[in-house]
Amino acid sequence: MTNKERKENGLVYRYDDPEIMGKQLNYMEKLYDYNSTRPLEQNKRQQLLKEMFAEIGDGCHIEPPLHANWGGHHVHFGSGIYCNFNLTLVDDADIYVGNDCMIAPNVVIATSGHPILPVLREHNYVYNLPVHIGKNVWIGSGVQILPGVTIGDNSVIGAGSVVTDNIPSNVVALGAPCRVTREIGKKDKKYFFKDRELDVWE
């Protein structure tokens, strides 16, 4: 089995294989162009995102700088997604993000990891597992999402969390490692932050 086949099957493989590296630098060139755009060049940014990403829906906004191993080539975004400054996408495998998600500054979404066994790291072995983020998820500042994780629809991930395992839909989760603290429910219809009451909800 070739390294490319091993990568595609979720097995450990050698990342320094030229067949795998392929057009990575070309994708990084597009990313460089994106990060060099000026604030008023919104149309140019939208066009570059369509060229860079595997899929991207309407109304997505990503504040530069954006960092991505493959320039977004393995990233699948729905519509209406907002990403604040300094998002890092370790997109060696596919990253899926659903509609209407919000991603705060300094978030890392990683699909790649290295084996614990030292001899494998010495020989440039790595593994990749896709990440799935559902619809209408809010990811707080400085969150780290690790390979293979799925986050369900409507959930909130608290700032600074390290997400090592799957998180279900409709919950608030936080911590390192990230754990569910409660379900989203009646309290959230009354208060928008701590004891501050909503005045726009009927």
N, C-alpha and C positions, 0 to 999 in steps of 0.2 A: 504494500500500500504506500502510495506517495505521501509526502508531507501535505500536499494540497488536499488529497482525499482524507487524510487523518483530520485536518482542520475542519473540513466540511461535515465530518461525522462526530465532531465534538470530542475528539481524542487529543492527547498531548502530541505536539508536533514541533518541528524546528522552525522558528520564525525567520531564520536567516536564509531560507531556501529562496533563490532568485525567482522561481516560478510563483511563489506566494507574494513576494514583494511587488512584482508586476508593475502596475501603473500608479503605485502609491504616491510617488513624488509628483506626478501630474495632478492628482487629487489635492495634494497639499498646496500646489501652486494656486488653484482656485480658492482655497481657504485663505491664502495670503492676500489674494485680490479682495476677498470679502472683508477681511480685517483692515484693509487699507482704504475702504470707502469712507466718505465724509458723511456727517449726519443728515445732510439734505439729499443725499443720493439714495433715497428709499427705493425707487424703481430699480436701480442697479442692484441693490441688495436682494430684492425679490427675485430678479432674474438669475443672479448667481446662486441663490438657494435652490432654485429649480434645477440648475445644472449640477449642483454639488450633491444633493440628497437623493437617496433611492426613491423616496416619495415625500412630498410636502403639500399640504392642503392650503386653502385660501386663508388669508388673514393671520399668517404666522409672523412673529416679530422676534428676532434674536439680536440682542445687543452685542456688538463687538466689544472685547475680543472673544471669539469662539475658538476653542481648541478641539481638534479631532484627529485621531491617528490616521484615518483614511479620508479626511476632509468631509465627513458626512456621507460617504458613499454607501454605507450600510445602515443609514438612519431613515426610519419611516415615521414621518410626522403626520398627524391628522390636521384638522383646521383649527384656527383660532388659538394657537399656542403662543404664549409669551415666555421668553427666556431672558432673564436679566444678565448682567455682565459676568463674564468669565466662566461660562459653562464649558466643562470638559467632557467630551464624548470619546471614550476609549472604544471606538467602533470597529474593532477587529471582527466581531460578529454583529448580527442585526440588533438594533435598538428600535423598539416600537413605542410610540407615545400617542395616546388617544386625543380626541378633540378637546379643546378648551382647557388644557392643562396650563398651570403656572409654575415656572421654575425660577427660584430666587437666585441671587448671586452666589458664585463660588461653589456650584453643585458639580459633582463628578458622577457620571454614569459609566461604569466600567464593565465591559464584557470579557475582559482578558485577565488571566491570573497566571502565576507561576507555581509549579509543583513544589511541595515542601522538601522532597528528597534532594539534597544538595547536588548530587552528581547530575541530575537532570537539568538543574539551572546552569551548571557549568557548561553544559552542551546546548544551551540556548533553546530549551524546551519551554513551551507555553501551552495554555489551553484557552478556549473561548466558549462562552455560553451566552445565548441571547438574553436580553432584558425586555420585559413587557410592562408598560405603564398604562393603566386604563384611562378612561375619560374623566375630565374634570378633577384631576388630581392636583393638589397643591404641595409642592416640594419646597421646604424651607431652606434658608441660607445655610451653606456649608454642608449639605447632606452628601453622603457617600453611598452610592447604590452599587452593590457588588454583583459579579457575574451570576447569571441564572435566576435572578430575582423577578418576581411578578408582583405588581402593586395593583390592587383592585380599584374599580371606579369610585370616584368621589372622596377618596381617602385623603388625609392630611398627614404629611410626614414632618415632624417638628425639626426646627433648626438644629444643625450639628449632629443629626442622627447618622448612624452607620447601619445601613439596611443589608443584613446578611441572609435573611430568609423572607419568604413570601409574606405579604401583608394583604388581608382581605379587603373587600369593598366596604365603604361607609364607616370607616373608623378613623380615630386619631391615634397615631403611633409615633413614638419618639424614643430616643436613647441610643446607647452604644453598648451592646447591640440593640437595634430598634425593636420595640415591643408595643403591642396594642395596649393603650391605656383606657380607652372607652369607645363606645359606639357614638356616631353622630345622631342626635335626636332632639328631644323637646327643648333641652337647655339651649341648643344652638338656634332655636327659633325665637328665644327671648333675649339672649346676650350675644353680641358680636365679638367681645373681647373681655375676659374676666367678668367684672360686674357691670360692664357698660351695656345698657339696654338698647336693643334695636328700636328704631322709630320709623322704619320703612317696610315693615313686614306685617301683612294682614293675615 
